């Protein structure tokens, strides 16, 4: 395949990931963007999809935990490389707090969400993995965000999220809480319906649509 075409597949990216070839992964991502493709589609259809398959390969003992960790590290490095290209200089004075639930260490998906907010002019405070809820709330009191974005990667951690939402609500009763993550591929969206102004967004594309609508109408 001619990498200069920009038409890479997630399988090509996946193969480079599980072989630990960071330079090829970086080249594939860079060529994709240089050929006019959007970073949101790169994140959603190439990087995110490849990472999901890395996780499945590990679950079925097709790759080692070391290979899975290496793939994650490569992707985090690429996201850091791309950050300078995606950050918007046209800030709109809106702030989001972005975090995983407690006891979760899979932060790449929510980092992509943070980047999408940044692309749309927001100030994003990315707290990352395993942030204790009390620390998140304490920090948020100083930042005074407009929105929270929370990631749940492991379905069995849903009770932690269910405790987290009311704790946030006590201090921030009106603010939207966006929720997503790989856990909801299994289920759990119906649990969120009992909470007012808690919005499930399944992917980066729906998140960006929400952000653009919020930017227009608040």
Buried (B, 14 or more C-beta within 10 A) or exposed (E): EEBEEBEBBBEBBBBBBBEBBBEBBBBBBBBBBEEEBEBBEBBBBBBBBBBBBBBEBBEEEEBEEEBBEBBBEBBEEBBEEBEEEBEEEEEEEBBBBBBBBBEBEBBBBBBBBBBBBBBBBBBBBBBBBBBBBEEBBEBBEEEEBBBBBBBBBBBEBBEBBBEBBEEBBEEBEEBBBBBBBBBBEEEBEEBBEEBEEBBBBEBBBBBBEBBEEBEEEE
